Amino acid sequence: MKYSEIFYSIQGEGQLVGLPSVFFRTSYCNLRCIWCDTPYTSWQPEDKDISVEDAVVAILAYDCQQVVITGGEPFMQAKELTRLCQQLHQQGQHITIETNGTLFQQVEADLLSISPKLANSNPATSNHHFQQHQRLRINQPVLRQFLDQYNCQLKFVVETEPDLVEIQQLQQEMQIPSSTIVLMPQGISRDQIQDKQNWMVEICKQHGYRYSPRLQVDIWGDKRGT
């Protein structure tokens, strides 16, 4: 598999926030979010290789039941991802896969943490990635498959209040329960996140959404491997 890093930390986002977890970060992504906080997996992907078997050994070495497979976009390596999840499942691991929700593959997983990309993620229109990103960033048939077959959270990166219109439109079109939707502030610094917290919490209270911090940013800032 192509990957960038394996590390032990705590889950900083979503419904499992605070749990000690081993992170396996794959390389390569089919999207190009303007605010991507792991550009070393997308805009300039690292190209390290590891076998599925060696990845399993490295993950299990931390003696932690929670495993988060993230990226990049893990489903770009569907064959390898399927084998990795199967072997981790056989070892009794709780598996979360973090995905942008544009590619589907049947895998062993306990939680699909899906982050559909809003228009705020679009690169500049002058960038040659713009058309592909805009075309691919929301894939409703794939989202439907995940929602119907897995325990899911839909984690939206929110930049400004008007982003709510896009979220609610998708929710209405797909009949997504409010309890499945997680709002998370866009930002790579404590100040950027804190500036958005108050009004985002009020939106969550009003619509029954879950608010997610970015706990890793609160604790370590914009630091890799956390």
C-alpha positions, 0 to 999 in steps of 0.5 A: 500500500501507498502510505504516509504515516502510522502513529498513536494518538487520540481521535480528535474528531467526530463521535469517538473523540478522545479515544486513544487510536492508532492512525494509518494514513494512506497516500493519494486522494482523488480530490484537491481541497483548497484547505487540505490539512494533509497536503502530503497525501493529496497535493504532493502525495508521499510515495512510501510502500508497505505491505498489508501484512507489515501494516497490520504488524505495525498497527497491532504493535501499539496494543490499542483496539481502536484503528483509524484508517485515513488519508488521503482517500483510503478507498483509492486502494480498494483491494489493499484496503479490503485485505487490511480491514479483513485482517484487522477485523480478524484481530478484533480491532475496532475499525474506523475509515475516514473517507470523502465518500466518493468511492465505494468498496465493501470492507470490514468496518465498524464506523464510516466517518464520511466527509462530503466536501462542500463548495468551500473546499473548491480550489481556485477556478484557475487551478487545473484541479478545479473541474475534477474536484467540483465534479467529484466532491459529492457522490450521492449514490456512493453516500447512499451505499455507505449510509444503507450498509454501515454505521456512519457519521457525515462530518462536514467541514464548515467555514461560514454560516452559508455552508449550512444551506448546502448541508441542508439541501443534501440532507433533504435530498437524501433524507439523512437523519440529523443525528448522523450529521457532524459539523466541524470548523475549518481551521488549522489553528486554535484561533481559527477554530475558536472563531467559529465555535459559538455560532456553529454550536448554536446551529447544532442546537437548532438543527439537532446536529453534533458539533465536533471539535478538532481536539488534535489542533487544540492540543498540538496545533498544526503538527503532523502525526497527532 
